[in-house]
Amino acid sequence: MKDIKRILELNLALYKKYDIPIANLEEFVFGFKWAMAIDNNKKISFALRIGKEKPIAEYESIIRELIGKPLDQCIVELLLKEDETLRTILVVLSNLMSKPLNTVELLKDRGIERSEGLNFKYDVKDMKVGLIGYGVYIRFFLNKCKEFHAFDLLPEKQILSYHISKDSTEVYPKNIYFHLGEDALKHTDVLKDLDVIIMSGSTLVNNSYLDILNACTKAKIKGIYGPSSELSPDYLFESGFNYIFSMNAKDSKTYLDCSFAAIPNFETFEVMDLYELKKVN
């Protein structure tokens, strides 16, 4: 958990620098896909539930002990347990603690440029591109780069379609090299030749992000995306990323109401403010 400790260290220094009071943890949610934490300012943060977990019943007493405490204290107490099944919670809380530091003004003061929306203004022609976590960036890469490699832990049957006729079988989507059903690190031979690597914030939760980044020795564009990656851009840039895409829920109550519905009735982007971050100095 050295990365979580470093993020806490950076955040505490920035809270002191900008004289920002640390919020308290008020609620925690284990959703069907996301873990979510809400502070006493009604801000909400997320982490994809992809890491190692305990049964929910075992988390209840742990989380109840944290409710009402400052976020930094919650993180310290969880770190002391040295339990990898608490990593998802730690990522969520680190995201939540980082949130007040991610305003346009405070980011600019730290040499980080924030622009609204998802635009990805990079020319990938003649480049080999890798996408960890199939989705979101497909429109920026498909038929626009030299090679498009997609890595995902999902099995083939949840991504690929097979069109079977009498004399042939066509596999869709086309023009993508898929590496499915296993960790992207099983394909270091591919990773080392990529010019662009964009990975889902889920790699933060399962703690594979630094190993993937280190395997992409040739990459010039190194990015991470998704609500799981809202935590400390200062740390992410320090670690070697040079592009971040993240999002912030416009209203925590609206998001939770939708999450708790029998049939969730929203697209994530519709209830989020989207933004991109780049280090400018």
Secondary structure, 3 states (H helix, E strand, C coil): CHHHHHHHHHHHHHHHHHCCCCCEEEEEEECCCEEEEEECCCCEEEEECCCCCCCHHHHHHHHHCCCCCEHHHHHHHHHHCCCHHHHHHHHHHHHHHHHHHCCHHHHHHCCEEEEECCCCCCCCCCCEEEEECCCCCHHHHCCCCCEEEEEECCCHHHCCEEEECCCCEEEECCCCEEEECCCHHHHHHHHCCCCEEEEECHHHHCCCHHHHHHHCCCCCEEEEECHHHCCCHHHHHHHCCCEEEEEEECCHHHHHHHHCCCCCCCCHHHHEEEEEEEECC
